[in-house]
């Protein structure tokens, strides 16, 4: 977790009379990603744009929540799949505690379940990591103004879903498909290792999904999540 000196004040510009006049403050951005190369690239990009400044960096959802609480940036660029609580739960906590902070998801996951889970958590934008640099910059500016911004593919998907009057019938809509699969196997009483082998995942990924499930269902522990899943009809009869 890193706090920088970016966006600490207003830049002075020469005034016609020889003095200095104050300009609008930089848009202060916190960047959250557990891949160092991606994180460094975003920091270099944002700090190269006039009017933007990176206020801090984080590599996990927990770090992001703490950093935003201290720095109160204007915008957070948030990855989804990270150690600990992950980006969606971090977004939920930030949106609840600091509604003036705009969270924009910047992730490789474009599936519907991730998009809508992020929106339900309070994200104001959603971009895929293949977006052009100018799109990222434009999205940061728009989010700072209070606009909701989506990449073209994501926007079409959102509009198509809202145009479909059919209600969602699946239990726990806040969960991603992967988390729902993991929860169904938890409901069978399976340990993490067996779930990992069955789904072709690493034990770490399963553990991260279990943590996300507990947070999203507000379950005190694994047993409480299993009970909720069984009541919803998940797991083998």
Residue frames as qw, qx, qy, qz and C-alpha x, y, z in Angstrom:
[[0.000, 0.890, 0.455, 0.000, 0.00, 0.00, 0.00],
 [0.476, -0.001, 0.056, 0.878, 1.52, 3.32, -1.06],
 [0.055, 0.917, 0.323, -0.230, 0.55, 6.91, -0.54],
 [0.577, 0.288, 0.190, 0.740, 2.09, 9.40, -2.94],
 [0.151, -0.428, -0.169, 0.875, 2.49, 13.13, -3.02],
 [0.054, 0.269, 0.621, 0.734, 0.25, 13.46, -6.06],
 [0.267, -0.635, -0.538, -0.487, -2.75, 15.78, -5.96],
 [0.452, -0.400, -0.538, 0.588, -1.73, 17.51, -2.75],
 [0.049, -0.606, -0.209, 0.766, -2.66, 20.99, -3.81],
 [0.510, 0.809, 0.267, -0.121, -3.47, 23.42, -6.59],
 [0.655, 0.092, 0.260, 0.704, -1.07, 24.21, -9.39],
 [0.013, -0.792, -0.104, 0.602, -0.31, 27.90, -9.77],
 [0.590, 0.497, 0.415, 0.482, -0.34, 29.49, -13.22],
 [0.287, -0.132, 0.015, 0.949, 1.14, 32.83, -14.21],
 [0.169, 0.795, 0.527, -0.249, -1.47, 35.60, -14.14],
 [0.448, 0.746, 0.205, 0.448, -1.49, 38.50, -16.63],
 [0.182, -0.953, 0.103, -0.218, -0.34, 40.89, -13.91],
 [0.338, 0.594, -0.654, 0.324, 2.73, 38.85, -13.13],
 [0.499, -0.369, 0.616, -0.486, 1.31, 37.09, -10.09],
 [0.118, 0.033, -0.983, -0.136, -0.14, 33.63, -9.86],
 [0.657, -0.112, 0.002, -0.746, -3.70, 32.44, -10.02],
 [0.429, -0.144, 0.865, -0.218, -5.01, 29.22, -8.57],
 [0.496, 0.105, -0.647, -0.570, -6.33, 26.56, -10.89],
 [0.869, -0.247, -0.066, -0.424, -8.73, 23.75, -10.12],
 [0.482, -0.516, 0.704, -0.074, -7.17, 20.99, -7.98],
 [0.255, 0.270, -0.879, -0.299, -6.03, 17.78, -9.57],
 [0.882, -0.149, -0.157, -0.419, -8.42, 14.86, -9.71],
 [0.207, -0.536, 0.789, -0.218, -6.88, 12.55, -7.12],
 [0.862, 0.120, -0.370, -0.324, -6.91, 8.86, -8.01],
 [0.523, -0.434, 0.721, -0.135, -6.18, 5.72, -6.01],
 [0.648, 0.365, -0.582, -0.329, -5.13, 2.76, -8.17],
 [0.671, -0.304, 0.607, -0.299, -5.83, -0.79, -6.92],
 [0.859, 0.361, -0.313, -0.181, -4.39, -3.87, -8.63],
 [0.779, -0.498, 0.376, 0.062, -2.38, -6.83, -7.38],
 [0.832, 0.303, 0.205, 0.417, -0.33, -7.08, -10.59],
 [0.397, -0.628, 0.062, 0.666, 2.68, -4.79, -10.26],
 [0.320, 0.057, 0.534, 0.781, 3.14, -4.29, -14.00],
 [0.028, -0.690, -0.613, -0.385, -0.48, -3.20, -14.45],
 [0.362, -0.828, -0.304, 0.302, -0.34, -0.97, -11.38],
 [0.420, -0.440, 0.214, 0.765, 2.87, 0.74, -12.50],
 [0.238, 0.285, 0.599, 0.710, 1.50, 1.27, -16.00],
 [0.135, -0.806, -0.543, -0.195, -1.65, 2.95, -14.70],
 [0.423, -0.748, -0.126, 0.496, 0.34, 5.16, -12.34],
 [0.380, -0.191, 0.385, 0.819, 2.62, 6.33, -15.16],
 [0.100, 0.511, 0.642, 0.563, -0.37, 6.98, -17.43],
 [0.236, -0.850, -0.471, -0.024, -2.39, 8.96, -14.92],
 [0.444, -0.688, -0.011, 0.574, 0.53, 11.01, -13.63],
 [0.385, -0.004, 0.458, 0.801, 1.37, 11.98, -17.23],
 [0.026, 0.655, 0.598, 0.461, -2.03, 13.62, -17.75],
 [0.037, 0.217, -0.206, 0.953, -2.49, 17.23, -16.77],
 [0.549, -0.314, -0.020, -0.774, -5.19, 17.55, -14.12],
 [0.923, -0.231, -0.268, -0.149, -4.84, 14.00, -12.78],
 [0.036, 0.630, -0.686, 0.363, -2.65, 12.83, -9.90],
 [0.757, -0.147, -0.637, 0.009, -2.16, 9.42, -8.32],
 [0.403, -0.711, 0.269, -0.509, -2.73, 9.83, -4.59],
 [0.506, -0.419, 0.720, -0.223, -2.03, 6.23, -3.63],
 [0.586, 0.253, -0.709, -0.299, -1.67, 2.59, -4.69],
 [0.650, -0.268, 0.586, -0.401, -3.01, -0.63, -3.16],
 [0.282, 0.291, -0.869, -0.284, -2.66, -4.31, -4.03],
 [0.152, -0.272, -0.945, 0.098, -5.67, -5.79, -2.21],
 [0.272, -0.675, -0.506, -0.462, -9.24, -4.97, -1.33],
 [0.570, -0.675, -0.354, 0.307, -8.43, -4.44, 2.34],
 [0.458, -0.210, 0.059, 0.861, -5.60, -2.06, 1.50],
 [0.048, 0.421, 0.446, 0.788, -7.88, -0.13, -0.84],
 [0.400, -0.755, -0.489, -0.174, -10.56, 0.37, 1.83],
 [0.577, -0.599, -0.186, 0.523, -8.02, 1.63, 4.35],
 [0.402, -0.023, 0.238, 0.884, -6.27, 3.89, 1.86],
 [0.069, -0.578, -0.483, -0.654, -9.50, 5.49, 0.66],
 [0.483, -0.760, -0.428, 0.079, -10.51, 6.11, 4.27],
 [0.529, -0.509, -0.029, 0.678, -7.31, 8.06, 4.87],
 [0.302, -0.085, 0.377, 0.872, -6.91, 9.85, 1.54],
 [0.365, 0.671, 0.483, -0.427, -10.52, 10.45, 0.41],
 [0.231, -0.133, 0.571, 0.777, -9.60, 10.52, -3.31],
 [0.492, 0.327, -0.060, -0.804, -11.96, 11.58, -6.05],
 [0.844, 0.285, -0.292, -0.348, -11.76, 8.33, -8.03],
 [0.556, -0.395, 0.732, 0.005, -10.64, 4.76, -7.39],
 [0.652, 0.391, -0.547, -0.351, -9.59, 2.48, -10.26],
 [0.627, -0.323, 0.625, -0.336, -10.36, -0.98, -8.86],
 [0.351, 0.217, -0.873, -0.262, -9.45, -4.47, -10.07],
 [0.806, -0.261, -0.134, -0.514, -11.82, -7.34, -9.21],
 [0.959, -0.112, -0.248, 0.084, -9.82, -10.51, -8.62],
 [0.163, 0.683, -0.512, 0.495, -7.36, -9.76, -5.81],
 [0.418, -0.040, -0.816, 0.396, -6.24, -11.35, -2.54],
 [0.042, 0.161, 0.580, -0.797, -8.54, -11.06, 0.46],
 [0.379, 0.509, 0.560, -0.532, -11.99, -9.54, 0.09],
 [0.430, 0.355, 0.647, 0.520, -11.50, -8.72, -3.58],
 [0.098, 0.077, 0.174, 0.977, -12.52, -5.66, -5.57],
 [0.334, -0.509, -0.561, -0.561, -16.29, -6.00, -5.46],
 [0.565, -0.634, -0.489, 0.198, -16.54, -6.24, -1.68],
 [0.417, -0.246, -0.096, 0.870, -13.98, -3.42, -1.36],
 [0.046, -0.303, -0.374, -0.875, -16.17, -1.33, -3.67],
 [0.462, -0.622, -0.585, -0.239, -19.21, -2.07, -1.53],
 [0.558, -0.548, -0.360, 0.509, -17.43, -0.92, 1.62],
 [0.288, -0.083, 0.101, 0.949, -16.04, 2.21, -0.01],
 [0.166, -0.428, -0.492, -0.739, -19.39, 3.18, -1.54],
 [0.516, -0.654, -0.552, -0.030, -21.10, 2.72, 1.82],
 [0.547, -0.557, -0.229, 0.581, -18.56, 4.64, 3.89],
 [0.183, -0.474, 0.199, 0.838, -17.51, 7.27, 1.33],
 [0.540, 0.606, 0.584, -0.019, -20.32, 7.83, -1.21],
 [0.214, 0.915, -0.105, -0.325, -18.55, 10.86, -2.69],
 [0.245, -0.510, 0.740, 0.364, -15.67, 8.66, -3.90],
 [0.790, 0.425, -0.126, -0.424, -16.29, 7.27, -7.40],
 [0.559, -0.308, 0.756, 0.146, -15.16, 3.68, -7.89],
 [0.673, 0.539, -0.302, -0.407, -14.48, 2.51, -11.45],
 [0.863, -0.151, 0.475, 0.080, -13.78, -1.16, -12.09],
 [0.417, 0.714, -0.500, -0.255, -10.86, -1.75, -14.46],
 [0.661, -0.243, 0.699, -0.123, -10.62, -5.50, -14.95],
 [0.105, 0.241, -0.838, -0.478, -10.18, -8.34, -17.42],
 [0.157, 0.305, 0.928, -0.146, -13.55, -9.85, -16.40],
 [0.248, 0.040, -0.257, -0.933, -16.34, -8.82, -18.76],
 [0.226, -0.312, -0.911, -0.148, -18.93, -11.45, -17.86],
 [0.350, -0.623, -0.329, -0.617, -22.40, -10.27, -16.82],
 [0.701, -0.571, -0.414, 0.108, -22.12, -11.57, -13.28],
 [0.552, -0.185, -0.168, 0.796, -19.03, -9.45, -12.60],
 [0.049, 0.368, 0.219, 0.902, -20.50, -6.34, -14.22],
 [0.475, -0.611, -0.354, -0.525, -23.76, -6.45, -12.28],
 [0.722, -0.463, -0.383, 0.343, -22.14, -7.48, -9.03],
 [0.426, -0.006, -0.083, 0.901, -19.90, -4.42, -9.33],
 [0.162, -0.451, -0.265, -0.837, -22.85, -2.14, -10.08],
 [0.641, -0.606, -0.433, -0.188, -24.81, -3.50, -7.14],
 [0.679, -0.319, -0.303, 0.588, -21.77, -2.85, -4.97],
 [0.106, -0.904, -0.167, 0.378, -21.82, 0.82, -5.97],
 [0.501, -0.134, 0.423, 0.743, -19.32, 1.09, -8.84],
 [0.299, 0.760, 0.146, -0.558, -19.89, 4.09, -11.10],
 [0.493, 0.677, -0.420, -0.350, -18.03, 2.71, -14.07],
 [0.850, -0.118, 0.510, 0.064, -16.74, -0.49, -15.61],
 [0.443, 0.747, -0.425, -0.255, -13.91, -0.79, -18.12],
 [0.986, 0.016, 0.073, 0.150, -12.06, -3.79, -19.46],
 [0.528, -0.628, 0.317, 0.476, -8.27, -3.79, -19.32],
 [0.567, 0.239, 0.533, 0.581, -8.09, -3.81, -23.11],
 [0.140, 0.936, 0.312, -0.088, -9.49, -0.26, -23.17],
 [0.523, 0.579, -0.028, 0.625, -7.45, 2.45, -24.86],
 [0.420, -0.173, -0.393, 0.799, -5.48, 4.80, -22.61],
 [0.123, -0.189, -0.093, -0.970, -7.61, 7.75, -23.67],
 [0.589, -0.436, -0.540, -0.414, -10.72, 5.81, -22.63],
 [0.613, -0.356, -0.549, 0.443, -9.25, 5.27, -19.15],
 [0.214, -0.059, -0.167, 0.960, -8.44, 8.98, -18.80],
 [0.322, -0.290, -0.340, -0.834, -11.85, 10.02, -20.13],
 [0.635, -0.438, -0.623, -0.128, -13.56, 7.64, -17.69],
 [0.478, -0.273, -0.469, 0.691, -11.64, 9.03, -14.71],
 [0.022, -0.057, -0.017, -0.998, -12.69, 12.57, -15.63],
 [0.491, -0.333, -0.488, -0.640, -16.31, 11.52, -16.13],
 [0.630, -0.398, -0.648, 0.159, -16.45, 9.57, -12.84],
 [0.326, -0.164, -0.353, 0.862, -15.03, 12.56, -10.98],
 [0.230, -0.143, -0.170, -0.948, -17.90, 14.65, -12.40],
 [0.500, 0.066, 0.610, -0.611, -20.40, 12.13, -11.05],
 [0.690, 0.321, -0.351, -0.546, -21.19, 10.42, -14.35],
 [0.816, -0.109, 0.565, -0.056, -21.64, 6.65, -14.74],
 [0.361, 0.681, -0.519, -0.369, -19.31, 5.36, -17.44],
 [0.847, -0.042, 0.530, -0.009, -19.04, 1.99, -19.16],
 [0.169, -0.318, 0.725, 0.586, -16.98, 0.62, -22.00],
 [0.505, 0.183, -0.382, -0.752, -18.98, 0.06, -25.23],
 [0.480, -0.034, -0.863, -0.150, -19.37, -3.70, -24.78],
 [0.145, -0.232, -0.775, 0.570, -20.36, -3.33, -21.14],
 [0.287, 0.227, 0.136, -0.921, -22.82, -0.53, -21.92],
 [0.542, 0.060, -0.576, -0.609, -24.61, -2.64, -24.53],
 [0.418, -0.133, -0.889, 0.132, -24.88, -5.50, -22.08],
 [0.004, 0.239, 0.578, -0.780, -26.30, -3.26, -19.34],
 [0.416, 0.197, -0.103, -0.882, -28.88, -1.74, -21.68],
 [0.528, 0.014, -0.755, -0.388, -29.90, -5.15, -23.00],
 [0.286, -0.186, -0.865, 0.367, -30.43, -6.44, -19.48],
 [0.142, 0.296, 0.424, -0.844, -32.55, -3.51, -18.39],
 [0.479, 0.173, -0.356, -0.784, -34.62, -3.88, -21.55],
 [0.469, -0.074, -0.870, -0.134, -35.38, -7.50, -20.59],
 [0.523, -0.488, 0.077, -0.695, -38.40, -7.52, -18.23],
 [0.860, -0.177, -0.476, -0.035, -37.74, -11.03, -16.94],
 [0.449, -0.795, 0.325, -0.244, -36.70, -11.01, -13.28],
 [0.311, 0.464, -0.813, 0.163, -33.63, -12.88, -12.10],
 [0.861, -0.311, -0.214, -0.341, -34.65, -16.19, -10.57],
 [0.731, 0.154, -0.553, 0.369, -31.32, -17.38, -9.20],
 [0.602, -0.763, -0.195, 0.131, -30.61, -17.16, -5.48],
 [0.552, -0.604, 0.138, 0.558, -27.86, -14.86, -4.22],
 [0.582, 0.761, 0.187, 0.218, -27.66, -12.60, -7.30],
 [0.134, -0.946, 0.292, 0.039, -24.81, -10.70, -5.65],
 [0.679, -0.371, 0.584, 0.246, -22.55, -13.72, -6.20],
 [0.314, 0.539, -0.605, -0.495, -20.61, -14.38, -9.38],
 [0.900, 0.127, -0.297, -0.292, -21.19, -17.67, -11.18],
 [0.555, 0.315, -0.693, 0.335, -17.92, -19.02, -9.81],
 [0.159, -0.269, 0.614, -0.725, -18.83, -18.02, -6.26],
 [0.783, -0.045, 0.084, -0.614, -22.23, -19.66, -6.67],
 [0.829, 0.215, -0.515, -0.041, -20.54, -22.87, -7.83],
 [0.301, 0.303, -0.715, 0.553, -18.23, -22.78, -4.83],
 [0.441, -0.206, 0.414, -0.769, -21.15, -22.11, -2.49],
 [0.871, 0.032, -0.204, -0.446, -23.08, -25.07, -3.92],
 [0.741, 0.194, -0.608, 0.209, -20.15, -27.35, -3.18],
 [0.015, -0.314, 0.600, -0.735, -19.73, -25.82, 0.26],
 [0.690, -0.163, 0.123, -0.694, -23.35, -26.74, 0.86],
 [0.894, 0.081, -0.426, -0.116, -22.34, -30.36, 0.21],
 [0.738, -0.649, 0.181, 0.041, -19.85, -30.09, 3.05],
 [0.847, 0.351, -0.053, 0.396, -16.83, -30.25, 0.75],
 [0.507, -0.656, 0.070, 0.555, -13.49, -28.85, 1.99],
 [0.208, 0.850, -0.209, -0.437, -11.58, -26.28, -0.07],
 [0.217, -0.431, 0.796, 0.366, -9.13, -28.83, -1.47],
 [0.418, 0.304, 0.851, 0.094, -11.86, -31.01, -2.91],
 [0.345, 0.839, 0.295, -0.301, -13.68, -27.99, -4.35],
 [0.007, 0.759, -0.452, -0.468, -10.45, -26.83, -5.99],
 [0.282, -0.166, 0.888, 0.323, -9.86, -30.19, -7.64],
 [0.405, 0.528, 0.743, -0.077, -13.48, -30.48, -8.80],
 [0.297, 0.905, 0.203, -0.229, -13.58, -27.00, -10.37],
 [0.751, 0.372, 0.093, 0.538, -10.00, -27.02, -11.66],
 [0.054, -0.934, 0.077, -0.344, -9.01, -24.07, -9.46],
 [0.421, 0.321, -0.622, 0.577, -6.13, -23.44, -7.11],
 [0.454, -0.513, -0.656, 0.316, -6.78, -23.73, -3.36],
 [0.195, -0.251, -0.165, 0.934, -5.94, -20.03, -3.03],
 [0.232, -0.157, -0.420, -0.863, -8.62, -19.08, -5.56],
 [0.498, -0.465, -0.711, -0.177, -11.18, -21.20, -3.73],
 [0.413, -0.427, -0.500, 0.630, -10.21, -19.63, -0.40],
 [0.024, -0.093, 0.069, 0.993, -10.61, -16.14, -1.94],
 [0.378, -0.297, -0.585, -0.654, -14.03, -17.11, -3.28],
 [0.501, -0.484, -0.698, 0.166, -15.09, -18.42, 0.12],
 [0.266, -0.318, -0.298, 0.860, -14.00, -15.13, 1.73],
 [0.159, -0.055, -0.311, -0.935, -16.00, -13.18, -0.86],
 [0.454, -0.393, -0.724, -0.341, -19.06, -15.39, -0.27],
 [0.428, -0.471, -0.613, 0.468, -18.96, -14.85, 3.49],
 [0.119, -0.237, -0.088, 0.960, -18.64, -11.09, 3.01],
 [0.257, -0.119, -0.467, -0.838, -21.42, -10.81, 0.43],
 [0.538, -0.423, -0.683, -0.254, -23.86, -13.01, 2.37],
 [0.280, -0.626, 0.335, -0.647, -22.91, -11.30, 5.65],
 [0.912, -0.216, -0.344, -0.062, -22.29, -14.78, 7.01],
 [0.465, -0.808, 0.346, -0.108, -20.40, -14.99, 10.28],
 [0.368, -0.461, 0.793, 0.152, -18.61, -18.16, 9.29],
 [0.192, 0.178, -0.850, -0.456, -18.54, -21.07, 6.86],
 [0.050, 0.301, 0.934, -0.186, -21.33, -22.90, 8.70],
 [0.263, 0.591, 0.355, -0.675, -23.66, -19.89, 8.38],
 [0.298, 0.460, -0.482, -0.683, -22.98, -19.70, 4.64],
 [0.108, 0.004, -0.975, -0.195, -23.70, -23.41, 4.25],
 [0.156, 0.448, 0.768, -0.430, -26.99, -23.04, 6.13],
 [0.318, 0.601, 0.034, -0.733, -28.05, -20.12, 3.92],
 [0.239, 0.338, -0.733, -0.539, -27.11, -22.09, 0.80],
 [0.007, -0.165, -0.986, 0.016, -29.09, -25.16, 1.88],
 [0.236, 0.551, 0.555, -0.577, -32.14, -23.04, 2.65],
 [0.340, 0.602, -0.212, -0.691, -31.89, -21.56, -0.85],
 [0.913, 0.304, 0.182, -0.201, -31.85, -25.01, -2.40],
 [0.399, 0.717, -0.571, -0.018, -28.16, -25.23, -3.25],
 [0.240, -0.413, 0.863, -0.164, -26.15, -28.40, -2.80],
 [0.354, -0.018, -0.892, -0.280, -27.09, -32.02, -3.38],
 [0.676, -0.426, -0.177, -0.574, -30.47, -33.15, -1.98]]
